[in-house]
Amino acid sequence: MRRWLPFPLLWLSLTTLWLLLNQTLSVGHLLLGALIAWVVCHVYRRLDARRGTRSRPWRRAGAAVRLFADVAVDIARSNAGVARIVLDPGTRARTAGFLDVPIDLHDPLALATLACIVTATPGTAWAGYDADRCVLTLHILDLIDEAAWIQVIKDRYETRLREIFE
């Protein structure tokens, strides 16, 4: 059964999500959603080469919850900041710019998670990553204090991601 359906909970979740997004319980959508979920599960199994090396994932659950809370707070703050810039552009000059952040993360899953966090936060975008120099390049809508941004990335995100993934 594991070879045919490697991640049954993921398959069930994706199939259910497909049905919810399409707002139907028709047989055609059920079969299409199940097929798409099955393909995604097999692709994920091939991509998840490290699954045998992960140990005690629940030990890191506290760090994941703290990271989630930090990200939620940062997204709320960024939403308010971007709304202030967009709705009242005359209050001060916008200082958009690129910022290079030295990163100690090397795990591909941790880097992908950091990319999702940065991109989900309004006003910031992942612009590039140089693996040779271990430098992350961000585009920030309101770049006032570069040192503060570097500290946020290093202390709030990178530290927790290293705790979770490495």
N, C-alpha and C positions, 0 to 999 in steps of 0.2 A: 504494500500500500504506500509506503514512504517513497518508493521510486516513482510510482505513478502520480502521486500527489504529495510532493515533498513538504509543503507547508499548508496543511488543511485549514488552519485558522485564518491565514492570510488569504487563501482562496475564497473562503466563505465571506470574509470581510470585503474583498474586492467585488465579488459577485453581488453582494447586498448593496454596496455603494453604487454599482452600475444600475441596479434596479431603482434605487432611490433617485439617482440623477436623471434617469429617464422617466420617472414617475409612472411606471407600469409594471405589471406582473405577467405580461404576455409570455407565452412559451418561447417565442422568437427571441425576445430580449433576455429571457432567462438563459437560453442556450448560448446566445452571443456573449453575455456577461460571464458565464461560466467558462467559455472557451478563452476569452481574453484573460481572465483571472488565472486560468491554468497555464497559459503561455507566460504570463508575468511570473508565476511561481517557479517555472522551470528556468527562466532567464535569471531570476534572483538566486536560484540555487547555484547556477554556474558562476555568478558574480561573487557569491558569498564563500570564497575559498577559505576564509579564516575561521569559519564557524566552529571547527574542532579545537581551535586554540583558545577560545573564549572560556574564561573560568569565572564562576560565581558572579553572574550578571546582577543578581539582587544586591550584592555588596555595593554596587555603584549606583543604585537606585536613588539614594539620597542626593548624590551629586547631580543626577539627571533632573531631579525635582527642583533643586536650587537653580540649576541652569535655566530650566523652563520658567521659573519665577522671575529670574533676572531678565530674560528675553521678553517676557510679557510686560514687565515694567518699562523696559527700554523702548518697546514698540509703542506703548501708550505715550510716553514722553516725546518720542519722535513724531508721532501723529500730531500732537499738540504743537510742536515746534514747526513742522512743515505747514500746518494750517495757518499758523501765525505769519509765516513768511509769504504764503500764497495769498492769504486774504488781506494782509496789510503790508504790501511791498514797499511802501514809502517810509516805514519807520527807520530802516537802516539798510545800508548796502549789503547785498548778498555776497558772501565770500565762498563761492563754490570752488572746489579744487581737488586735486589728487593727493593722496597721502600714501607713502610707503611705510609699511609696518613690518619689522623683523618678526618672524614667526618661528617657534620651536616645534610646531606640530609637524609630524611626518606621516602619520596614519592617514590613508586616503579617506576613510570614513569620517574621521574627525575633521579633515579639511572640507569634505563635502557638507558636513553639518555646519561648519563655520560659514561656508558660502551661503547656505540656506538662511542662517541667522542674519547675516549682514544684508542679504538681498531682501529679506522680509521686513527689515527695519526701514521705515520711510526716511528718505533723505540720504540713504547710503546705498552704494552699489559695489559689488565685487568687480573690479576692473581687470585684475590679472593676478597671477601667481607665478613667481620665478622660483622653480624648484632648486635650481643650482645655487642661488643666493639665499633661499628661504625667505623671500620677501613677498608680502602680500600688498597689492596696490588697490586702494579703495578710492571711489569717487564720493565725496561728501558735499551735500548741498550747502551746508552752513559750517564751513571749516574755519573756526576762530582760533581754537587752541589745539595745535597738533599733538602736543604732549598729553593732553587729556584724552584725546581719541586713542592714542597708542596705549595708554594705561587702561582704558576701558576694554580694548581688544585683548590685551595681554592678561589683565587681572580678572576680568569678569568672564570672558569667554574661553580664552586659551587654557587657563588653569583648570577650569571645570572639564573642558573637553579632553585634556590630557589625563585627568583623573578617571574619566569615563572610558576612554578608548585605549589608553596605553598602560 
